[in-house]
Amino acid sequence: MDNHDEKAVGRRALLANIGVAAVAGLAASAASAQSATQTSPARGNEFEPRRHSLDTWMGELAGDHRVFIDSSTQQGGGSAVWYASNILNAHEESYEGSAADYAMIVCFRHMSTPYGFDDVIWAKYGNVFMRNADPAPSTNPMRTPGPSNGQNSLNTLIEKGVQFAVCGRATRRFAMGIAQATGATADDVYAELSSGLISNARLVPAGVLSATRAQEYQYSLLYAE
C-alpha cells in the first residue's frame, strides 16, 4: 500500500469514528431527553397547595364526590340551585345513591350574593336586591320551588346538607349601597347582612377566591349561568 492509499484509509477510519461518536452523542441526548420527559410529571405531581385556615372547612366536608357550583348573576343563582338539585336527584335515582354521598358547595357571589341571605334580610332589603321586580320580593326567591321540579329550592338543598359560600366582598358592596339609600353606616349594614345568612351558609372572603381554593381541595367546578 502506497502513501496515498494509507492516507485514504486513515481518512475513512477517522470519518467512521466521527460517525460513531455522533450517533452515540445523539443516542445519549435522546436518552437524556426521554429521562427528562419521564421525570417532569413526577416533579409536577409533587405540588402541594398551601393550606389556609379560612379554607379548611372545604376539606372537612364528608362525601364520596365533591362539586363546587359557582354563580355570579341573579339568573345564575337560580340555575345553581337547579343544578345542585339535578345532580343530587340524578345520583339518587340512577346511581342508587344518596345526598350524603356528596360534598357540595353552592357559591353565591357578585349579583347572586343576596340569595345567601335569609327572609328577614329580604323583607327589609328585597327592594334593593331586586330593583326591577314589581313588586319587589319580601322573601328569598330561591326558597320557592322551581316550576319544573318541586324539590328545586334552597330549603330542600339545605335539608340534604348542601353548603353555601356567600361572597364577603360583594356583601360589603351591597352594604354600602344600602347604607347610602337608608342613611345607616356601611359597617352596621354589613354586620346585619353577615348575621342574616341562610342555613348551611358561611361568609367567605371572596367567592372567586373560594372557587379556586375548592379546586385545590379536588372539587369539580361547575359554573351556573
C-alpha positions as CSV (number, residue, x, y, z in Angstrom):
1,M,0.0,0.0,0.0
2,D,1.5,3.3,-1.0
3,N,1.4,6.5,1.0
4,H,-1.7,7.8,-0.9
5,D,-3.7,4.7,-0.1
6,E,-2.6,4.8,3.6
7,K,-3.9,8.4,3.8
8,A,-7.2,7.4,2.2
9,V,-7.7,4.5,4.6
10,G,-6.8,6.8,7.5
11,R,-9.4,9.4,6.4
12,R,-12.1,6.8,6.1
13,A,-11.3,5.4,9.6
14,L,-11.4,9.0,11.0
15,L,-14.8,9.7,9.4
16,A,-16.1,6.3,10.6
17,N,-15.0,7.1,14.1
18,I,-16.7,10.6,13.9
19,G,-19.9,9.0,12.7
20,V,-19.9,6.5,15.6
21,A,-19.3,9.3,18.0
22,A,-22.1,11.4,16.5
23,V,-24.6,8.5,16.7
24,A,-23.5,7.8,20.3
25,G,-24.0,11.5,21.1
26,L,-27.4,11.6,19.6
27,A,-28.4,8.5,21.5
28,A,-27.2,9.9,24.7
29,S,-29.1,13.2,24.0
30,A,-32.3,11.2,23.2
31,A,-31.9,9.2,26.4
32,S,-31.4,12.4,28.4
33,A,-34.5,14.0,26.8
34,Q,-36.6,10.9,27.4
35,S,-35.4,10.8,31.0
36,A,-36.4,14.5,31.5
37,T,-39.8,13.8,29.9
38,Q,-40.4,10.9,32.3
39,T,-39.3,12.8,35.4
40,S,-41.2,16.1,34.7
41,P,-44.6,14.8,35.5
42,A,-43.2,13.4,38.8
43,R,-42.0,16.8,39.7
44,G,-45.4,18.3,38.8
45,N,-47.2,15.7,41.0
46,E,-45.2,16.8,43.9
47,F,-47.0,20.2,44.0
48,E,-49.0,20.7,47.2
49,P,-51.0,23.9,47.5
50,R,-50.5,25.9,50.7
51,R,-53.4,25.4,53.1
52,H,-55.2,28.3,54.9
53,S,-57.4,28.1,58.0
54,L,-60.2,30.0,56.2
55,D,-60.4,27.2,53.6
56,T,-60.0,24.1,55.7
57,W,-63.8,23.6,56.0
58,M,-63.9,22.5,52.4
59,G,-61.7,19.6,53.2
60,E,-63.7,18.6,56.2
61,L,-67.0,18.0,54.4
62,A,-67.9,14.3,54.1
63,G,-68.7,12.7,50.8
64,D,-67.5,10.4,48.1
65,H,-67.9,13.1,45.4
66,R,-67.1,16.8,45.6
67,V,-68.6,19.6,43.5
68,F,-68.5,23.4,43.7
69,I,-71.2,25.2,41.8
70,D,-70.4,28.8,41.1
71,S,-72.8,31.6,40.2
72,S,-72.4,35.4,39.7
73,T,-75.7,36.7,38.3
74,Q,-79.3,36.7,39.5
75,Q,-80.2,34.2,36.8
76,G,-77.1,32.1,37.5
77,G,-78.0,31.9,41.2
78,G,-81.3,30.3,40.3
79,S,-79.5,27.9,37.9
80,A,-77.0,27.0,40.6
81,V,-79.9,25.8,42.9
82,W,-81.4,23.9,40.0
83,Y,-78.1,22.3,39.0
84,A,-77.5,21.2,42.6
85,S,-80.9,19.7,42.8
86,N,-80.5,17.9,39.5
87,I,-77.1,16.4,40.5
88,L,-78.4,15.0,43.7
89,N,-81.7,13.7,42.2
90,A,-79.9,12.0,39.3
91,H,-77.4,10.5,41.7
92,E,-80.2,9.2,43.9
93,E,-82.3,7.9,41.1
94,S,-79.8,6.5,38.6
95,Y,-76.9,5.5,40.9
96,E,-79.0,4.3,43.8
97,G,-77.0,6.8,45.9
98,S,-77.9,9.5,48.5
99,A,-77.3,13.1,49.0
100,A,-74.9,12.2,51.8
101,D,-72.5,10.9,49.1
102,Y,-71.8,14.5,48.0
103,A,-69.7,17.2,49.5
104,M,-71.5,20.0,47.6
105,I,-71.0,23.8,47.8
106,V,-73.1,26.4,46.0
107,C,-71.4,29.8,45.8
108,F,-73.4,33.0,45.6
109,R,-71.2,35.9,44.6
110,H,-71.4,39.2,42.7
111,M,-75.0,39.7,41.7
112,S,-76.3,36.4,43.1
113,T,-74.9,37.2,46.6
114,P,-78.3,38.2,48.0
115,Y,-79.6,34.6,47.6
116,G,-77.4,33.7,50.5
117,F,-79.4,35.9,52.9
118,D,-82.5,34.8,54.9
119,D,-86.0,36.0,54.7
120,V,-85.6,38.6,57.4
121,I,-82.9,40.4,55.3
122,W,-85.1,40.1,52.2
123,A,-88.1,41.5,53.9
124,K,-86.1,44.6,54.8
125,Y,-83.9,45.0,51.6
126,G,-85.6,43.0,48.9
127,N,-86.4,46.2,47.0
128,V,-82.6,46.9,46.9
129,F,-81.7,43.4,45.8
130,M,-84.3,43.2,43.0
131,R,-84.8,46.7,41.8
132,N,-86.5,45.8,38.6
133,A,-89.0,43.5,40.2
134,D,-92.6,44.7,40.7
135,P,-93.5,44.1,43.4
136,A,-90.1,43.5,45.0
137,P,-89.9,40.1,46.8
138,S,-90.1,40.2,50.5
139,T,-88.7,36.7,50.9
140,N,-85.7,34.9,49.4
141,P,-87.0,33.9,45.9
142,M,-84.8,30.7,45.9
143,R,-86.9,29.3,48.8
144,T,-89.8,28.8,46.3
145,P,-89.5,25.5,44.4
146,G,-88.9,25.9,40.7
147,P,-91.9,25.2,38.3
148,S,-90.5,22.0,36.8
149,N,-89.2,20.5,40.0
150,G,-90.8,20.6,43.4
151,Q,-87.5,19.9,45.1
152,N,-85.7,22.7,43.3
153,S,-85.4,25.1,46.3
154,L,-83.0,26.3,48.9
155,N,-85.0,24.6,51.6
156,T,-84.6,21.2,50.0
157,L,-80.9,21.6,49.4
158,I,-80.4,22.7,53.0
159,E,-82.2,19.6,54.2
160,K,-79.9,17.5,52.0
161,G,-76.8,19.0,53.5
162,V,-75.7,21.3,50.7
163,Q,-73.3,24.0,51.9
164,F,-73.3,27.6,50.7
165,A,-70.5,30.1,50.2
166,V,-71.6,33.7,50.2
167,C,-69.1,36.3,48.9
168,G,-67.9,38.7,51.6
169,R,-66.7,41.3,49.2
170,A,-70.0,41.5,47.4
171,T,-71.8,41.6,50.7
172,R,-69.7,44.7,51.6
173,R,-70.6,46.3,48.3
174,F,-74.4,45.7,48.9
175,A,-74.0,47.1,52.4
176,M,-72.5,50.3,51.0
177,G,-75.4,50.6,48.6
178,I,-78.0,50.1,51.4
179,A,-76.2,52.5,53.6
180,Q,-76.4,55.2,51.0
181,A,-80.1,54.6,50.5
182,T,-81.0,54.4,54.2
183,G,-78.6,56.7,55.9
184,A,-77.2,53.8,58.0
185,T,-73.4,53.1,58.2
186,A,-72.0,50.6,55.9
187,D,-70.3,48.7,58.8
188,D,-73.7,48.3,60.6
189,V,-75.4,47.1,57.5
190,Y,-72.6,44.7,56.7
191,A,-72.8,43.2,60.2
192,E,-76.6,42.8,59.8
193,L,-76.2,41.1,56.4
194,S,-73.4,38.9,57.7
195,S,-75.6,37.7,60.6
196,G,-78.6,37.0,58.3
197,L,-77.3,34.2,56.2
198,I,-79.3,31.2,55.2
199,S,-78.7,27.9,56.9
200,N,-75.6,25.9,56.0
201,A,-74.0,29.1,54.7
202,R,-70.8,30.9,55.6
203,L,-69.4,34.2,54.5
204,V,-66.2,33.7,52.6
205,P,-63.6,36.5,51.8
206,A,-64.4,36.4,48.1
207,G,-66.5,34.0,46.1
208,V,-64.0,34.0,43.2
209,L,-61.2,33.0,45.6
210,S,-63.2,30.2,47.1
211,A,-63.9,28.8,43.6
212,T,-60.1,28.5,43.1
213,R,-59.4,27.1,46.5
214,A,-62.1,24.5,46.2
215,Q,-60.3,23.1,43.2
216,E,-57.2,22.7,45.3
217,Y,-59.4,20.5,47.5
218,Q,-60.3,18.4,44.5
219,Y,-63.8,19.8,43.9
220,S,-65.2,19.6,40.4
221,L,-66.1,23.2,39.3
222,L,-69.4,23.9,37.7
223,Y,-70.4,27.4,36.6
224,A,-74.1,28.2,36.6
225,E,-75.5,30.8,34.1
